[in-house]
Amino acid sequence: MSKRTVVPFGPQHPVLPEPVHLDLVLEDETVVNAIPRIGYVHRGLEKLVEKRDYTQFVYVTERICGICSFGHSLGYSECVEKLMGIEITDRAAYLRVIFHELSRMHSHLLWLGLLADGFGFEALFMHAWRLRETVLDIFEEVTGGRVIFSACDVGGFRQEVSNETLAGIVAKLERLRDEYRTIAKTLLEDSSVKSRMVGVGHISTDKALELSMVGPFARASNVATDERLNGIGAYGDLAAFEPVLSDGGDCYARCDVRVREVLQSIDIISELVDKIPDGEVMVPVKGSPEDGAQAMTTLEQPRGQAFYYSKGNGTKNLARMRVRTPTSQNIAGMVAALSNVELADVPMVILTIDPCISCTER
Amino acid sequence: MIRFQPNAFEAVELDALFETVADLRQREYRFVQICATTLEDSCELLYTFIAPDAIDGCLTGLVVNVPDGASVPSITELYPAAFVFENETHDLFGIDIYGINLDFQGEFYKVSPKFPMNPRAAEQRPADEGKEADHE
């Protein structure tokens, strides 16, 4: 039997923008076990509901994560609206989905750049982030903010976005689509990329189900899980929606799924801009959640299913607010994907899972 | 347009928790999360699952009341991914959960105040000495 060695990985490591620690148990160069450790920057944001009322707390949820900021404010708002029985307008529901899909594009393009940077493909890294700027510019033009833009609120969408502006967004995305296809092809057809990723960090469909994996991580193992399938809000008005799947289960499949999801988001935005109804974007919100009322919602964030729970106590402050982020759910899957890979492949496995520790340390 | 995701809450006795979750596992429900809430004289755990055939995304919530000092069985034997939430529930709320497949013995989160989401547990178990001693 080979001698076992424990190699600490993180909390500071070039492929980790945020702190997470892994004890990698090695036999020679092969990882036989990985023990995760988080909690280095836990912020206790859920406890802040005791200090901030339910309308103020939407600003806190936006700050759970800088990448999926809009999604967290959307998930929280939907949860509180369900708690209080607030029905938003159709136009607001469409705008929310349009901006949520833009956020997904921004997140996936950021991930693509980090992945390329991780294996030294600097030109691809710069092109991915250049295209991401298009999305950030749209955010800035419409809302004034580039990452945290406070557009979503309990009761709807904070500002009207004209149909002309929306048409302009679609035109920009159509131009982006062509450029994006070129760099995506470069990534997915490059022989050195394939040699680093095909067959590495494999998770079977059964294993993905057993480990309750979510998001692109699960879909790359051919698990058809995607909260957008529920058809809540404007997603229900799409002519058709099929999750992007791959049966590869390895690092390459995870890249393939995310790459195709960017194009899917452009399609969703284009369709919804064509269909968006006229009308108000906010409804008045009055009163407080009833004592003992509770609500649960889920949302497909860029990294997968996020869960939101709120409970009222008859005051403006919620008794409890819970956010379960996709990375929390995927930690078990990440540990499994790291088993039996070479030590040199560990960064690649982690990058293709795209963990967001900031979300997890809410 | 569908506005709200359907929810189904069900109260479950602590003694029947593992059996109830095992039944859901048998029916291929997917695990979503565990959430603890501090009440006046106890804690409440919410276990959330989603049915494999839930086309509308209906979420099933099992609500379990946990008296102070009671121990809760781990469900990681059924859903391995639950270890994250069970360790979190212990570290933030001071609820003892036994049988976790990867038990960090109170060191999953590096929090400076003990059990910050449950002041009552922090008063009753200031050092959580047993667990720390075992870990050492």
Boltz contact constraints between the chains, C-beta under 6 A:
constraints:
  - contact:
      token1: [A, 39]
      token2: [B, 108]
      max_distance: 6.0
  - contact:
      token1: [A, 39]
      token2: [B, 109]
      max_distance: 6.0
  - contact:
      token1: [A, 39]
      token2: [B, 110]
      max_distance: 6.0
  - contact:
      token1: [A, 40]
      token2: [B, 110]
      max_distance: 6.0
  - contact:
      token1: [A, 42]
      token2: [B, 109]
      max_distance: 6.0
  - contact:
      token1: [A, 47]
      token2: [B, 117]
      max_distance: 6.0
  - contact:
      token1: [A, 82]
      token2: [B, 4]
      max_distance: 6.0
  - contact:
      token1: [A, 87]
      token2: [B, 3]
      max_distance: 6.0
  - contact:
      token1: [A, 211]
      token2: [B, 80]
      max_distance: 6.0
  - contact:
      token1: [A, 211]
      token2: [B, 81]
      max_distance: 6.0
  - contact:
      token1: [A, 212]
      token2: [B, 30]
      max_distance: 6.0
  - contact:
      token1: [A, 212]
      token2: [B, 31]
      max_distance: 6.0
  - contact:
      token1: [A, 212]
      token2: [B, 79]
      max_distance: 6.0
  - contact:
      token1: [A, 212]
      token2: [B, 81]
      max_distance: 6.0
  - contact:
      token1: [A, 230]
      token2: [B, 56]
      max_distance: 6.0
  - contact:
      token1: [A, 230]
      token2: [B, 57]
      max_distance: 6.0
  - contact:
      token1: [A, 231]
      token2: [B, 2]
      max_distance: 6.0
  - contact:
      token1: [A, 232]
      token2: [B, 2]
      max_distance: 6.0
  - contact:
      token1: [A, 232]
      token2: [B, 5]
      max_distance: 6.0
  - contact:
      token1: [A, 236]
      token2: [B, 1]
      max_distance: 6.0
  - contact:
      token1: [A, 236]
      token2: [B, 2]
      max_distance: 6.0
  - contact:
      token1: [A, 296]
      token2: [B, 7]
      max_distance: 6.0
  - contact:
      token1: [A, 296]
      token2: [B, 59]
      max_distance: 6.0
  - contact:
      token1: [A, 296]
      token2: [B, 61]
      max_distance: 6.0
  - contact:
      token1: [A, 297]
      token2: [B, 5]
      max_distance: 6.0
  - contact:
      token1: [A, 307]
      token2: [B, 32]
      max_distance: 6.0
  - contact:
      token1: [A, 307]
      token2: [B, 33]
      max_distance: 6.0
  - contact:
      token1: [A, 309]
      token2: [B, 35]
      max_distance: 6.0
  - contact:
      token1: [A, 320]
      token2: [B, 37]
      max_distance: 6.0
  - contact:
      token1: [A, 322]
      token2: [B, 35]
      max_distance: 6.0
  - contact:
      token1: [A, 324]
      token2: [B, 33]
      max_distance: 6.0
  - contact:
      token1: [A, 328]
      token2: [B, 84]
      max_distance: 6.0
  - contact:
      token1: [A, 331]
      token2: [B, 84]
      max_distance: 6.0
  - contact:
      token1: [A, 332]
      token2: [B, 80]
      max_distance: 6.0
  - contact:
      token1: [A, 332]
      token2: [B, 81]
      max_distance: 6.0
